[in-house]
Every structure is written in structure tokens, then in C-alpha cells.
């Protein structure tokens, strides 16, 4: 054996034996290219800040956490990337995925492999409705969005307009994936339970390039209040084409990332989007007494990425990831059943996180304490107006 061979072998043996080289790998699976990339990337940033925090505090049970990125540009790639992360990278779990359709596809792979999947942002019913053992969801759901949008309309918007809720005519429009379909179904159910008049319900493809027929249908149906569940491009398209057509309903209530993003307001025009409502994840113009840690998160985001957060999607992913990582750290290890046991023991009360809601996993491993808030675009900013405990501005009515 040569000296060189001996030294190389010794160095390798020491490297393999040294605790300094131990690490815990997790997957980060979001759409970071393609049409959903903006909010996919924004969501992933929240996870990355949570990883930074736990590593700065000494890692997970003394070992640094390493993220391996996957790109869930579509459902097929989400499935393939989940397989790669599990089989070739050897991750202990996968964080994701913002898009409900991508999350449903990828989590099926992880379930079959017995690897935990942590959903931090997808809202469709089917995500946790399948009764998977290894999937845990921390964020609010389509049921929250549907119920809260009708509650906001009945409790605040209708009285502010000087209208009885049952005298308003509603139109529900939505992109036709699992996400939009789930939310719209809950909106229709809660609207009917409240005695409201749903005159139109219409779906469309999220990549639509023309929504003029939907705008015309809403106008012809005499719709006073439009509820749209959408991504960014279709939010912009609807608002622009409604404005071009001179269609000006009494209220528009958005649901989803498109309506919560500053780039959407900038693309549409602040004069057009002002007054529009949004029911969504916690945003940043909010009473921080109800969201402890939000200001620190915003500062960490600014320092890491050189810009303020673009949407509450980064915040809700940060809150979910932090709860998951802290839960695992308090457990007995990083094997699948150890992680499951640790997550089932999490008990974070309402009002104790930067998103304002708590974390406790209930039926189907859904966070039963997750909740949404009501916002309104005012002077080019999205401000919280509901519930009262989190509000920083009163609702404005221009009609």
C-alpha cells in the first residue's frame, strides 16, 4: 500500500466516523419553475428561514439540517421528485408543496414509502381527506377559506354596504384543480346554509388567457358579490377584464395566493384592486399582538433575501415548518414512527405563533387550530380587517 493510498483511506474512514459529518436531510418540494413558481418560491423561503433558525440553535438533536430541493413544476414531476428525494437522497421527510394537486401526487409516493410528508400550504380537502398515516398538514384548509369568506360577507361586508345578506346576489368562480374546486364547494355550502342567493357558479382552467365570458356571465346574472378562488395569473386576468368591461360589483372577495401578493396589485393597478377583499393566510399588515414573532420573521426574511416578504405564504410555511422541526427535536429520533409520535404530541395554543393560530393535529393529521383572516386592499397595501383582534384598519366601502 502506498503512503498516498493509506492517507486517503484513513481520511475517508475518519470522515465517515466523525460526528461532524452527521446531518439530517429533508426534502423541500415546491413548484420553483413554471406558472406557480412565484408563490412556490415564496413558500419555500419560509421553510428555509425555519431551517436557518433550528441550525443556528444547534440543529436537530445536535445534527445540522440539510434541505434537498425538488421542483414540483407539475404533478408528474412532483411524483418523480418525491421518489428521487426518498430513494436517492434518503430524506427523513418532505416539506411542501403549496399546490394542492402537487401535494396530493407527491404525498402518495411518500406514504407508500413510509416517509413523513409535511404539508405547509396546500388547502384542498383531499390532501388530508385520504386518511394517510404519514402526512401532516399545518396550514388552514379549503374548509376554513370557504367558511371564513361567507362569514366575512355576512358579518362585515353586507352590513357595511347597508344590505341584508340575503338580498345580495353571489357569483362563485374558481380555477378547476382540487384547490379551487374544494374552496368553491365549501363557499356554496355555507352560502346556502346562510340563506344567500348563489346565482352563478363557474370554473375555468388556471392557465386561461381569456375570462371575458365569465365576466359577461356574472354581469348578466346580476351578481353583486364575486368570490374568486385563484392563483396569481387568473386573479390578475379577472380583475383586468372586469375593469375593461366596466363590470363593478359591490364586492370582490378573493381567496388564495393571487389576491394576497403585492405583485398582483402592482400588475393590476392599485386603483383597480383597492377595495377588493381577500380571505387567506395571515399577512403582514396585522396587529402583531395577535401574531407574536411576525416582526422577527419579517426581519429575517429581509436580511436573507434583500426584500420584504411578498405574501403570507412564506409566513405560514415558516410557522408550520418551525412547529414540525421543534416537535421532532422534542421527540426521540428521526425514524418515521418516531417523527409521527413526536408530531402527535405537539400542542401549541392559539395566539402563540407568528401566524396567530396554534398547532395541534387532530383527525387525519390536520392541524385543527389553523385559521385564516380577512384582508382588504387599501391604498395599494393589503391590510387585515377581520377578525377584530387582528385588524389594523376598518373596512372601506366606496360603492
N, C-alpha and C positions, 0 to 999 in steps of 0.2 A: 504493500500500500504506500502510495506517495504521501509526502507531507501535505500537499495540496488537497488530496482526496480525504485524508484524515481530518484536516481542519474544516473542510466543507461539511463532512458528515457530523463532526462534533457540533458545529454551529447549528446545523439543522436539528439535531437532537435537543440541543439547549433551547432552540426556538420553540419546538413542539412542547417541551416540558415546562417552559416558563409561563407563569400565570399572567405575565404582562401581555401575552398574545391571545388570552381568552377574551371572547366577546360574544354578545348576544345579537343575533341577526333577526331583523324583522323586515317584512316587505312593505313597501309603500306603493299602492296600486291605484292610480288615478288616471283620467284622460289628460295627458300633458301635451298632446298634439291633437289636431283635428278640431271639429266645431265646438267641442265642450272644453277646450284646453284652458280658457281663461279662468273659469271657476274651478276646474280640476287642479290647476296650478295653485290657485288661491287656497283651496282646501288643503293641499299638500303642505303648504307653508305653515299652516297651523300645527300640523303634526311635527314638522321639523323643529319648530320652536319648543314643543314639549320634549322632544328628544334632546335638544340642547340643554334644557333645564335639568333633566334627570342625569345627564352625563356630567354636568357641572357640579351636581350634588354627589358624585361618586359612582354613578352608573346604576345598573340593575343588579342588586345583590352583589355589588363590588365589581361588576364587569361592565365595560362600556357597551352601549347600544349602538349598533350599526344598521343603517337603513339601506336596503337594496331597492332601487326604483324600478317600477314596471309601468308601462304605458298602456292604459286601457282605452285605446282610441275607439274601439268598437267592441261588441260583445265577443266576437271570435278571438280578438287579441287579448281581451280580458281573461278569457279561459286559458289561452296559451301561456300568458304571462304568469297566471296563478300556478300553472303546472311547473313552469321554469323556476319560480321562486321556491316552491316546495321541494321539487325533485333535485334541482341542480345547485341551488344556493343553500338549501337547508334551513329556511327561516323557521322561527319558532311561532310565528303568527303573521297575519297580513292585515295591515291597516288600509282602509279605503272608504269609499271609492267615488263619493259624490253622486254619480249617475246610478239610479236605481237599477236600470237594465244591466249595467256592467257589474254592479254588486251582486245581483241575483245569479248571473252567469259564473262569476269567479268564486263566489262562496259555495256553490255546488261542488266545485273541484276541491276546495279546502275541506268541506265536510266529508267527502268520500275518503280523503287522505287522513282524516282525524287531526287536522291542523286548525287552531282557532282563527277566526276571521272577525275583525273588529270594525264594524261599520260606524262611521262618524258623521255621515252627511246625507245618505240616500233616504228618502221618505216613504217610498211605495209600501203598501200593505204587505206585498208578497215577500219583502226582504226578511221579515221575522215571522210572517204568517205560515211558513213551511215547517215550523217546529224543529229547526236544526239544533243539534246539540252543541256545536262548536261556534255558532255565530252569535255575537253580542252586538246590539245597537245602542249607542249612547244618545243619539240626537232625537229631536222631535220627529213626528211622523205625518203622513198624509192625513190621518185622522185628526191630529192636532191642527193642521193647516185648514182643513175643511171646517171643523167646528169653530175655530177662532175667527175665520173670515166672516162667517154668518153672525157670530156673537158681536164682532166689531160693528157690523152693519146694523144689527138690531139695537144694540145698547148705545151706540155713539153716533153713527153716520146718519141714520134715519131721523133721530131727534134733532140733530144739528141742521138737517135740511128742512125741518118743520113738517116732516111726513110721518104718517103711520107706516111701519114696516110693510104691512100687508097691502098698502097702496102703491108700493114700488114694483116695477116690472124688472125681473132679473134675466140676464143672459150669462150662461156659463160656457166659456170657450177654453180649450186646453190642448196641449200637444199630446199626441196619441200613444206615447210609451206608457209603461207601467206607472211611472211617476204622475203624469198628467191625468191619466185615467183614474188612478186611486183618489187623488185630491178632488177631482170633479165629482166623483161618486159620493164622497162624503159631503161636499158642498150641497149637492142636490138633496141628499137625505135630510141634512139639518135644515135646509131652507123649507122643505115641505113640512117638517116637524114644527117649524116656527110659523107655519101658515103663510109663507111667502109665495109669490107668483113667479115661477120659473117659466118664462115664455120661450126660451131658446137654449139649447144645449148642442154645441158643435165642437168637433175635434178636427185636428189638422196635423200634418207632419211638421216636426220641429224645424226641418230644413226648408220649409215652404219659402217661396220667393214672392208670393202674392197672396194677401189676405183680404183683398178688396171685396170678394164675395161674402166673407164673414162679416165685414163692416156693413155691407149692404143689408145682410140678413138681420143684423142687430137693429139697424135703423128701421127696417120695415116691420119688425116685431115690436117696435116702440119700447125698446129696452132702456130703462133709466139707469140701471147699475150693471156694469160689466165685471165679472170675475174671471180673470185670466190666470191660468197656471202655465208657466212658460220657462224657457231658457232665455239667454240674452238676445240672440238674433231675432227670435219671434216676438219678444217683448218690444224691441225697437221697431220692427216691421209693423206691428199692430198700431202702436201709438202714432207712428208717422202717417200711416194710411188713413187712420181715423181722422187725424188732423187735416190731411189733404182733402178728405171727403166732407169736411165740415161737420163731422159727427161728434157731438159734445154731450155725452151722457152726464147725468148728475154726479156720478161717482164711478171711478175705476178702481177695483181692488185687485192688485197683483198678488200672486203667490209664487214664490220661487226666486232663484238667484238672479234672473234677469232684472227684476224690479228692485233688487237691493244693491245694485252695483253702480258706483259713480260713473264708470264708462258708459253705462246705458243712458244715464241722464245727459251726459255730455254729447252722446251721439244723437239723441232725440231732440235735445234743446231744452234748456231749463224752463223756458216759457211754456213749453208743451207739457212737460212732466210735472210741473208744480201743481200741487193739489191731489195728485194720484196717491192712492194708499197702497200699502204692502203689508202682508202678513207673512212673517218669515222668522228665521233665526235672529237672535239678538244682534243688534247693530251697535254702532259706536257712539251715536248721539243719544245717550241714555243716562238716567240717574245712576251714577256709579255707586251709590249707597246700596242699590239693589244688585250690583254686579261686581263684587269685590275681586280685585285682581285684573280688571279690564284695562285700567290705565297702564299697569306694568306690562301687560301683553302688548299693548299698542306701542309702547316704548321699545320693547324687544324687537317687534316687527320692523319698526323704523330703523333701528340700528342694524339689523341683519340684511334688510332688503333695500334700504335707502328711500323708502316711500311709505306713506301711511297705509294701513290695511285698505284693501279695495272692496271688501264685503265682509259681512259677519260669518261667511263660510269658513274663513281662516280661524275665527274665534271659536266657533262651535267644534271644529276639528281639534283645536288645541285643548279645549276643555275636556272633550271625550278622550283624547289620547292621554292627557295627564291623569285622568281618573283611572284609565286602564293600566298605565305604567305604575302608578302609585299602588294600585291594587295588587299587581303582580309582585311588586317589591315587598309588599307586606305578607306575601304568601310563602310557600315552601320550596318553590322552584319554577322552572320554565318548561317542564314537560306538559303536554296538553291537558291531562287531567288535573295537574297542579294549578295551571292557569285557570281552568274552568272553576275550580273550587275557590280560588282567590277572588275571581270576579263576582261570584255569587255572594261573597261576603261584603262587598262594597256597600257602604251606607252613608252617602253624602247628602246632608239635608238641603232643602230648598233655600236659596239665598246665599249659598256658601261657595258658589263658583263664579267665574267671570262672565258666564252666560246668564246667571241669575237663577237657574234651575239646579236641582240636585241630581244625584245619580244613585239609583237602586234598581237592580234588574229583577223584573217580575216574570209574568207569563211569556214564554217563547224568548226569554233573554232580552226583552225590550226594556229600556230604561223607562220605568213608569213615572219618573219625576220630570221628564223632559217636557218643555213648554215653549210656545212661540210668543211673539209680541206683535203689536200693531204699530206701523210706522206711516209717516206721510212725507212726501217730498215738499219741502218748503224752502224757497229761495235757493234752489239748487243743492240742498242738503236733505238727507233722509233722517228725520228726527222721530224719536219714539213718542207716541201719543197714547199708547194703551199697553198694559193696564196703568192705572193712575200711579201706582207705586214706582213705576219705572219711567214715567213720562217726563219729558223735558220741555214740552211745548203743548199748547192747546190745539185742537183740530181747527183747521181753517176751512171756511166754505165761501166759495166765490160765486156759486150759481144762485 
